[in-house]
């Protein structure tokens, strides 16, 4: 609960408890009352209006990757409910998004702009209680001081919380795109057209690249074409794989793709990426976030073929403003990716749909206080 010396705003109307989806271990998540987090100097209390369900959180729940109890959720948009002593940039009522990781800016990895490897970055700075884990699957979150300093962006008028919650995932995609640097007329293959894969398709289209995509769902293949792909194929069938290869060869005078973005995780997907590329191509691994995942590729295909395999993980503070502008301006039509909205009380349905998507499922968001 907030106290008089922890916040410089009136707290009489602030409830002592809130509802939160607490991970209990063994894949179990329960919605239950927990204390509203107290804030200290330099911190914010944010009322969560929308939090997107991200597959990195789903993996942590499904595979019990971190010890319980925790409250997950990090694609968070909401309203400042209270501000700690010394906070000048934000006031109660401000509509904001919040990043849960911000680097120190001083260490070896920060000097190399490898922010996700920074020890401070690895410390989660947004919590709804328990071990900090993002906390967005709750009604309120506490943003710690180093997050408030650099990891909060105001949402412009006219931009919904549902739209704004995409700033963090768009940042992660933008980071990957900057790394492989697609150029106009580059042949780019994007494997997987879930919400992240579709954001990559939007970005590659903005770069003027020629895009081919794959996904197992017809509805997602249709969206890939809508958002800029020249064609999309089903990777499960031999005919689909052959059609992709033929199309890649046709558009590149037989060479193969210049770039491949792997936006899905499936056995053999990295090998497929290598097989459809030309010598010297770049291949971005984006979805391979579990240590349980293993890949096997020909060393000669990489060495003698002079291909580059690279990874990109999490967000970049350097791209925070740019990613926010892409979302807030509508330059990326991310609102069209939302298929389902659930109140916090029905988060189990949201998690189940995200874990086992069908033709009608895409991005799923949670509204902890009801409709936003």
C-alpha positions in Angstrom: 0.0 0.0 0.0 1.2 3.5 -0.6 2.2 5.6 2.4 2.4 9.3 2.9 6.2 9.4 2.5 6.4 7.1 -0.5 4.2 9.2 -2.9 3.4 12.8 -3.2 -0.2 12.3 -4.3 -3.3 11.6 -2.2 -3.9 7.9 -1.7 -7.2 7.8 0.1 -9.0 6.2 -2.9 -6.2 3.7 -3.5 -7.2 0.2 -2.6 -4.8 -1.9 -0.4 -5.1 -4.9 -2.7 -5.5 -5.7 -6.4 -6.1 -8.6 -8.6 -3.1 -10.3 -10.3 -2.4 -13.5 -12.2 0.2 -15.2 -10.1 2.4 -17.9 -11.5 2.6 -20.7 -8.9 4.9 -23.2 -10.6 4.1 -26.4 -12.5 2.4 -24.4 -15.3 -0.2 -23.1 -12.8 -1.4 -19.4 -12.9 -4.0 -18.3 -10.5 -5.9 -14.9 -10.3 -5.9 -13.8 -6.7 -5.7 -10.7 -4.6 -2.2 -9.3 -3.8 -1.0 -6.1 -2.2 -0.8 -3.0 -4.4 2.9 -2.4 -4.6 4.4 0.4 -2.6 6.5 2.9 -4.4 9.6 4.8 -3.3 11.6 7.9 -4.3 11.9 8.2 -8.1 9.3 5.5 -8.8 5.9 5.3 -10.4 2.8 3.3 -9.7 1.0 2.6 -13.0 -2.6 1.4 -13.4 -2.4 -1.3 -16.1 -5.0 -0.9 -18.8 -3.6 -3.3 -21.4 -0.9 -5.9 -21.3 -0.1 -8.1 -24.4 0.6 -11.8 -24.0 4.2 -12.5 -25.2 5.6 -15.9 -26.0 8.6 -15.3 -23.9 6.4 -15.2 -20.8 4.4 -18.2 -22.1 7.7 -20.2 -22.3 8.5 -19.3 -18.7 5.1 -20.6 -17.6 4.9 -23.6 -19.9 8.4 -24.9 -19.1 8.7 -23.6 -15.5 11.9 -21.7 -16.4 11.9 -19.4 -13.3 11.0 -20.1 -9.7 7.6 -19.1 -8.4 5.8 -17.1 -7.3 6.0 -14.4 -10.0 3.6 -12.1 -11.9 4.5 -12.0 -15.6 3.5 -9.6 -18.3 5.7 -6.9 -19.8 4.0 -5.3 -22.8 2.4 -2.8 -20.5 0.3 0.3 -21.2 -1.6 2.2 -18.6 -2.1 5.4 -16.5 0.2 6.9 -13.9 -1.7 6.4 -10.6 1.0 7.8 -8.2 4.4 9.3 -8.4 7.3 9.0 -5.9 9.2 11.8 -4.4 11.5 13.5 -6.8 9.6 12.5 -10.0 9.2 15.6 -12.2 8.6 14.3 -15.7 5.4 12.4 -15.0 2.2 13.1 -13.0 -0.9 11.2 -12.1 -3.2 10.8 -15.1 -0.4 10.6 -17.6 -0.9 7.8 -20.1 2.3 5.8 -20.5 4.0 2.6 -21.7 6.8 1.1 -19.7 9.8 -1.0 -20.6 10.8 -3.5 -17.9 14.5 -3.6 -18.8 16.8 -0.6 -19.0 20.7 -1.0 -19.2 23.2 0.8 -17.0 24.9 2.5 -19.9 28.3 2.2 -18.3 29.5 -1.5 -18.5 31.5 -3.4 -21.1 28.3 -4.7 -22.9 26.7 -1.3 -22.9 29.8 0.1 -24.5 29.3 -2.4 -27.3 25.5 -1.6 -27.4 24.8 -5.2 -26.4 22.3 -3.9 -23.9 20.5 -7.2 -23.3 23.8 -8.6 -21.9 24.2 -5.8 -19.4 23.8 -7.0 -15.7 21.5 -4.1 -14.9 19.4 -4.8 -18.0 18.9 -8.3 -16.8 17.4 -7.0 -13.6 13.7 -6.5 -14.2 12.7 -3.1 -13.0 8.9 -3.4 -13.2 7.0 -5.5 -10.7 3.5 -6.2 -9.2 5.1 -8.0 -6.3 7.2 -11.0 -5.6 10.4 -11.4 -7.7 10.2 -8.7 -10.3 9.0 -10.2 -13.6 7.2 -7.4 -15.5 4.0 -7.6 -13.5 1.6 -6.5 -16.3 -0.8 -9.3 -15.7 -2.1 -7.3 -12.7 -4.0 -4.2 -12.0 -1.0 -2.1 -10.9 2.7 -2.2 -11.4 5.6 -0.4 -9.7 8.2 1.0 -12.1 11.6 1.4 -10.3 13.7 4.5 -10.5 16.1 3.5 -13.2 13.2 2.5 -15.4 11.4 5.8 -14.7 14.5 7.7 -15.8 14.7 6.1 -19.3 12.1 3.4 -19.8 8.8 5.2 -19.8 7.1 6.9 -22.8 4.0 9.0 -22.8 1.1 7.9 -25.0 -0.2 10.7 -27.3 -3.9 11.6 -27.2 -5.9 9.5 -29.6 -3.7 6.4 -29.3 -5.4 3.5 -27.5 -3.8 1.5 -24.8 -4.2 -1.6 -27.0 -2.2 0.1 -29.8 0.4 1.5 -27.3 1.2 -1.9 -25.8 3.0 -2.8 -29.0 5.9 -0.4 -28.4 8.0 -3.0 -26.6 7.6 -5.8 -29.1 8.0 -3.4 -32.0 11.3 -2.3 -30.4 12.6 -5.9 -30.3 11.7 -6.4 -33.9 13.3 -3.0 -34.9 16.5 -4.0 -33.1 16.7 -7.2 -35.2 15.9 -5.4 -38.5 18.7 -2.8 -37.8 21.1 -5.7 -37.3 20.5 -7.4 -40.7 19.7 -4.0 -42.5 17.4 -5.0 -45.3 17.8 -2.9 -48.4 15.4 -2.0 -51.3 15.0 -5.0 -53.6 16.7 -7.4 -51.2 15.0 -10.8 -51.2 13.9 -11.4 -47.6 12.3 -14.6 -46.4 10.4 -14.4 -43.0 9.7 -17.8 -41.4 6.6 -17.5 -39.2 3.8 -15.0 -39.4 2.5 -14.8 -35.9 2.3 -11.3 -34.4 6.1 -10.9 -34.4 6.6 -12.3 -37.9 4.0 -10.0 -39.2 5.7 -7.0 -37.6 8.9 -8.0 -39.3 7.0 -8.2 -42.6 5.7 -4.7 -42.1 9.2 -3.4 -41.4 10.8 -5.2 -44.3 8.1 -3.8 -46.6 8.8 -0.3 -45.3 12.5 -0.9 -46.3 11.4 -1.7 -49.9 12.5 -5.3 -49.7 10.9 -8.1 -51.6 9.3 -10.5 -49.1 8.3 -14.1 -49.1 6.8 -15.6 -46.0 5.8 -18.9 -44.5 3.3 -19.9 -41.9 1.2 -23.0 -41.1 -2.0 -21.0 -40.9 -3.8 -19.8 -44.0 -5.2 -16.7 -42.2 -1.7 -15.6 -41.3 -0.4 -16.2 -44.8 -3.1 -13.9 -46.0 -2.1 -11.2 -43.6 1.5 -11.5 -44.6 0.4 -10.7 -48.2 -1.8 -7.9 -46.9 1.2 -6.3 -45.0 3.7 -6.5 -47.9 4.8 -10.1 -48.7 4.7 -11.0 -52.4 3.6 -14.5 -51.5 3.3 -16.8 -48.5 3.7 -20.6 -48.3 2.8 -23.5 -45.9 6.1 -25.0 -44.7 4.5 -28.2 -43.5 4.0 -29.6 -47.0 6.7 -30.6 -49.5 4.9 -28.7 -52.2 4.9 -25.5 -50.0 8.6 -25.8 -49.4 9.3 -26.5 -53.0 7.1 -23.5 -54.0 9.0 -21.2 -51.6 12.4 -22.4 -53.0 11.3 -22.0 -56.6 9.9 -18.4 -55.9 13.1 -17.4 -54.1 15.3 -18.7 -57.0 13.1 -17.0 -59.5 13.3 -13.6 -57.9 17.1 -13.8 -57.4 18.4 -15.3 -60.7 18.9 -18.6 -58.9 21.1 -17.3 -56.1 18.8 -17.6 -53.0 17.5 -15.2 -50.4 19.7 -12.3 -49.3 18.2 -12.3 -45.7 16.1 -14.7 -43.6 14.3 -13.8 -40.4 13.4 -16.8 -38.2 10.3 -15.6 -36.3 9.1 -19.0 -35.2 10.5 -22.0 -33.4 10.1 -25.4 -34.9 12.4 -28.4 -35.5 14.5 -27.9 -38.7 13.5 -24.3 -39.2 17.1 -23.0 -39.0 18.2 -25.6 -41.5 15.4 -24.5 -43.8 16.6 -20.9 -43.5 20.1 -21.8 -44.5 18.9 -23.9 -47.4 17.0 -21.1 -49.1 19.8 -18.5 -48.9 22.6 -17.5 -51.2 26.2 -17.5 -50.2 27.0 -14.4 -48.0 23.4 -14.2 -46.8 22.4 -13.1 -43.2 20.1 -15.3 -41.1 18.5 -13.8 -38.0 17.5 -16.1 -35.2 14.8 -14.3 -33.2 12.5 -17.0 -31.7 15.1 -19.4 -30.4 14.9 -18.3 -26.7 14.9 -21.6 -24.9 18.1 -23.4 -23.9 16.2 -26.6 -24.7 16.2 -25.8 -28.4 19.0 -27.2 -30.5 20.0 -26.6 -34.1 22.2 -28.5 -36.5 23.5 -27.0 -39.7 26.4 -27.8 -42.1 29.6 -26.1 -41.0 30.5 -25.8 -44.7 27.3 -24.0 -45.5 28.3 -21.3 -43.0 32.0 -21.3 -43.5 32.5 -21.9 -47.2 29.2 -20.3 -48.0 30.3 -17.2 -46.0 26.8 -17.0 -44.4 26.2 -15.0 -41.2 24.1 -16.5 -38.4 23.1 -13.9 -35.9 20.9 -13.5 -32.9 18.8 -10.6 -31.6 17.1 -10.6 -28.2 15.0 -8.1 -26.3 14.8 -4.4 -26.8 17.3 -1.5 -27.3 17.1 1.7 -25.3 18.6 3.4 -28.4 15.5 2.6 -30.4 12.9 3.5 -27.8 11.8 6.8 -29.4 11.8 5.4 -32.9 9.8 2.3 -31.9 7.3 4.5 -30.0 6.9 6.7 -33.1 6.3 3.8 -35.4 3.5 2.6 -33.1 1.9 5.9 -32.1 2.0 7.4 -35.6 0.2 4.3 -37.1 3.1 3.8 -39.5 2.9 0.1 -38.5 -0.8 -1.0 -38.4 -0.3 -3.1 -35.3 -3.9 -2.7 -34.1 -4.9 -5.0 -36.8 -2.9 -7.8 -35.2 -5.2 -8.0 -32.1 -7.6 -11.0 -32.3 -8.7 -11.3 -28.7 -9.1 -9.2 -25.6 -9.7 -10.8 -22.2 -10.3 -9.4 -18.8 -7.8 -10.5 -16.1 -10.3 -13.0 -14.7 -10.2 -14.9 -18.0 -6.4 -14.8 -18.5 -6.4 -18.6 -18.6 -8.4 -18.5 -21.8 -5.9 -16.0 -23.2 -2.9 -18.1 -22.3 -4.5 -21.2 -23.7 -5.3 -19.5 -27.0 -1.8 -18.1 -27.2 -0.2 -21.4 -26.5 -2.5 -23.3 -28.9 -3.5 -20.7 -31.6 -6.0 -21.5 -34.4 -6.9 -19.7 -37.6 -8.8 -17.0 -35.7 -6.0 -16.3 -33.1 -3.3 -13.8 -33.4 -2.3 -11.2 -30.8 -4.0 -11.6 -27.5 -4.2 -8.8 -24.9 -5.3 -8.6 -21.3 -7.4 -5.8 -19.8 -6.8 -6.0 -16.0 -9.6 -3.4 -15.3 -12.0 -4.5 -18.0 -12.3 -2.9 -21.5 -9.8 -0.2 -22.4 
